[in-house]
């Protein structure tokens, strides 16, 4: 059974499913939701070599998030 982790802990070459957000809904989490960070959406690391921000591939787009922001997003390996 897959363990729930935050987005900063994902590994290259694996696909994960978004489970939701650690914090209660806020203006920022609503913004992330509008950008495609929706429960059940597949996400993976983009093949870009940066440590902060981290670049993700989601819904055919690449989105960069700071580690502090990515820590709020819970995922599970698919």
N, C-alpha and C positions, 0 to 999 in steps of 0.2 A: 504494500500500500504506500502510495506517495505521501510525502510529508509536506505540509504547508510551510513555505518559506517566503521571505520578502524578495523583491525583484533584484536587489543587489547581490543575492546569493546564487543566481542562476549560472549555469555552465554553458560554454560555447558548444554549438552543435546539437543542442537539445531544444525541444519545443515545450513550452509551458502554457498552462491555461490560467487566465486571470480569475481570481476568486473574489476579489473585492479590496477594500481599504481597511487598514488597521484603525485609523482614527474615525471619529464620527464625521458624518458628512460636513464638509466645509466648502467655502467658495472655491478653494483650490481643487478639492476632490471632484467637485462638479465640473470644473474646467477639464480635468483629466478624463472624466467620463465623456465629455463632448468630443475629446480628441480621439476617442476609440478605446479607452481603457475600461471596457465593459466586461462584466462577469461572463466567463466562458470563452472569451476571445483568445486565440493563440498568440503567443509572443515569444520572441527569441532575441538573442544578442545579435546585433549587426556586425558584419566583419570589418569593424573599425577598431583601431588600437588606441583607445583613450581610456583613462581611468576615471576621470571626473570632468565633464559629464560622461555618463554611460549612454551608448547609442543602442536603441532597440528597434527591431522590425516588427511592425504591427499593422495589420490590414493593408499591406502593400506600401506602407510608408515607413520612413525612418524618423524616429523621434529621440531627441537627446534629453535626458533628465539628470539633474544633479543627484548624487548618492542620497542626500537627505530626503529628496522628493521620492526617489525610487523605493526607499525603505518603507514607505507608507502603503505600498501596493503588495498584496498577498497573491502568491501564485502556487501552482502545483504542477509537477511534471506530468505531461500528457502521455 
